Amino acid sequence: MNKQKKEYTNQEKYVRNYKKNRRIILFSQIALVFVFIGVWELFSSVGILDEFLFSKPSAIVKLLAQYIKTNEIFKHVGISLYETLLGLIIGTSLGILLAIGLWFSKTLTKILDPFLVVLNALPKTALAPILIIWAGTGIKGIVVVSISLSLVMTIISAHNFFAHVDEDKLKMLKSFHASKFQILTKLVLPSNVANLLSIIKINIGMAWVGVIVGEFLVSRFGIGYLVVYGGQVFKLDLVMMGVFVLAILAYLMYLIVTIFEKYYRKKR
């Protein structure tokens, strides 16, 4: 009885410490953001930072409020978000499907492996103008650039996860004469859900990079257009506002995936 009570007390202590540690981390993250913004505002106001080159938080918030008031920001955000979601969904889904195809055939994997390594090493952002010429200007070309940044990396990462499942479980399924498809659906995919979610987290950033680069080149709308236009007319408030909005959107997308990941782990 005393032993059970002691174990229960230790468990309670662990839970309390875990929650306390999470609160400390969250508070530290929020404090770091506010300190950064405060120092930036102060240094810009007293002239340590050149306000023309670095702008300042109060000016960025004021400009953002103007864009919200005219509803113009929502048009740019909507277009960029649509392009990013298309690039993320298509790039990740296609990459996982191709990784499954490689997992089914070791011969195909050996044939394509050097080509995948070379493709992954290519500077996709530098090739963005060519990709846009091939795919066409507008949303189609921008989405293709976004897909190109995440596709090969997704194939390589997902295939690596699929190829390194638990050997004992794999042998057990083979001993029951399970087919390749059964092994895939009963072991490989279920055991790699967390890994696939990690790939999605990485692809969120890659998709945004592709969209912003594409909008730099051909778009007349979107967050990338705001940033490049602000740079062209030396309006740094607009540039920093675009970066600020981009950071918020990327974080919200990351947060959604993280919440789903926590729900999945809890369910498991």
N, C-alpha and C positions, 0 to 999 in steps of 0.2 A: 504493500500500500504506500509506504514511504517512498519507495523507488519510483512508483508511478507518479506520485505527487511531485517528486523532484524532476522527473522528465517533463511533466507538464509545465512546471515553473521555468525550466530551461527553454522550453518552446516559446512560452510567453515572452521571456526575455529576448530571445532571438527575433521574434516578430516586432517587438518594441524597438529594438536596435535597428532592424531593417527599415521600419517606417521613419525612424528618426534620421537615418542616413539619407533616405530619399528626400525628406524635407530639406535637409542641409544642402543636398546637391541642387534641388530646385531653387532654393533661396539664393545660392551662390550664382547660378546661371542668370537669374533675374537681376541680381545686384551687379553682376559683371556688365550686363547690357546697359543698365542705367548709369553706371560709372563711366562707361565708354561714351555714351551720349552726352553726359554732363561735362566730361573733359573736352570733348569735341566742341561743344557749344561755348564753353569758357575760353578755350584757346582761340577759337574763331573770333569771339567778341573782343578779346584784348589784343588781337593782332599777331599772336604767336603763329597761328595758321592763317595763310592767305585765304580770305573768304571768297575771293574770285575763283581760286583754284579748288578749294575744298568744300565750299559752301558751308552751311551749318544746319543742325537739326531743325531749328525753329523756322528757317526759310523753306526747308524741304516740306515740313508739315503744312505750312501756309500754302505752298504751291499745290500740294496734294489736295488740300481742302478746296481749292479753286477748281481743280480737275474733277473732283467728286461732285461739286455743285453743278457743273455743266454736264455731268454724266459722261464726259469724254474718256475718263480713265477706264470706265467699265467696258467701253468698246475695245480699247487696246488690250485690256486684261482678258476679255472674252476670246478674242482672236488668238492670243498667245497661248492661253490655257487649252483651247480646242486643238491647236497644232501640237502642243506638248503631249496631251492625252493620246492623240492619234499616234504620235511617234513612240510613246511609251508602250502603249498596248500592242501595236503592230510589231515593234522591235523585240519586245520581251516574248510575246507569244510565238512569233516566227522563230526566234532564237531557241526557245525551249523545244519546239517541234523538231527543228533540225538537229538539236542535241539528242533527242529521243531517236531520231533516225540513225545517228552515228552510234548510239548505244546498241541498237539492234544489229549493226554490222561492224565488226572489228576491222574487216578488210577495208571498208569505206573510210573508217577512221584513220587507218594508216595511210591511205591515199591522200586524204584531204588535210591531214594534220599540218604539214609544212605550209600549205596554202593559207590555212587559217592563221598561222603564226605571222606570215608575211602581211596578210590583210589587217591583222590587229596592230601591226607596227606602222601602218601607213598613217600619215597625218590627215585625218578626215576633214578637219576644219580647213586645212589648206586646199583640199580637193573640193570643198563646198561649191565654188563657182562652177566647176565642171559638172558636178552632180545636179545642180540646178539647171544647167543648160540641157543636160540629158532628160531630166524629169519634167522640165517646164517651170516657168516662173509662177509665182503665186503660192498658195497653200501646199499644192502637190510637191513642189520642189523643196520647200522648207521642211515638210514632213519627211521627205526622203533623206535630207541631211540629218535630221533628228534620229531616224532609224539607223543610219549608217554608223552613228557613234556608239550605239548600244548592241547592235546585232551580233557582231563577231565575238565581242566580250561575253555576251550571254551564252552563245554556243559553247565557247571554251569552258566557261565556269560551270554551266549546267551539266555538260558532259562529264566534267571532272567529278562533280558531286554524284552523278549517276553511276560512274564507274567505281566508286569507292564506298559502296553500301556494306553493311555488316556481312562478312564472309560466312559466319555461322548460319545466319538466317537464310542467306542465299543457298548454301548447301542443303539446308533443311527443305526448302521449296523444291530444289532440284531432285532431292531424294523422293519426293512425292510426285515426280514427273510433271511439275508445273511447266506450262508453256512460257515462252518469252513474254508474251502479252500479259499473262497472269503475274509473272514476276514483276513486270513494270507497274501494273496497277495495284498489286497487293503489297509490294515491298519498296521498290525504287522511288516511286512518286510520293507515297505517304511519308516515307522516312526523310524526304528532302523538302518538305513544305517550308520549313524554317529557312533552309538555304535558298530556296526560290524567292522567298520574301526578302531576303538580304540582297539578292540580285535586283529585285524591283527597286529597293531603296537606292542602290547605286545608279540604276537606270533613270531614276527621277532626275538626278543631276545631269546625267548625260543627255537626256531628252531636252532639258531646258537649254543646255549649251548649244545643241544642234539648232533649236528653234531661234535662239537669239542670234547666232551666226547667220542663219538663213535670212532673218529679218534685217540684219545689218546690210545684206547684199541686195535684196529685191523688194522687200515689203514697204508699203506705205502706212501700215498700221502695226500695232503690237508694241510690246515693251521694248523689244530690240530696236524698233524704229525710233521710239522716244529717246532711247539712250544715244543712238548714233546722231539723231537730229540735234539733241542738246549739245553734243560734242562739236558738231559742225558750226553751230551759231554761238559757241562758247557760253552756253547757258548751263552752268554746272549744277544749278538747283534741279533742273530737269533730268540731268544724267543721274544724280544721286537719288532722286525720287524713283526713277525707273529701277535702279539697283535695289532700293528699299522695298518696293512692291514685289520685285522678283524674289527677294529673300523670303518675304512673308509667304508667298504662294508656294515656293519650294518647300518651306518648313511645314506648311499645312498638309501638303501631299505626303511628305515624310511622316507626319504625325498620324495621318489616317492609316497608313500601312503599319506603323508601329502599334496602334490600337488594335488593329486586326490581328497582328502577330501575338500580342498579349492575350487576346481572346482565344486564339487557337491554342496557345500553350496552356492556358487555364483549362480549356475544354479537354485537352489531352491528359 
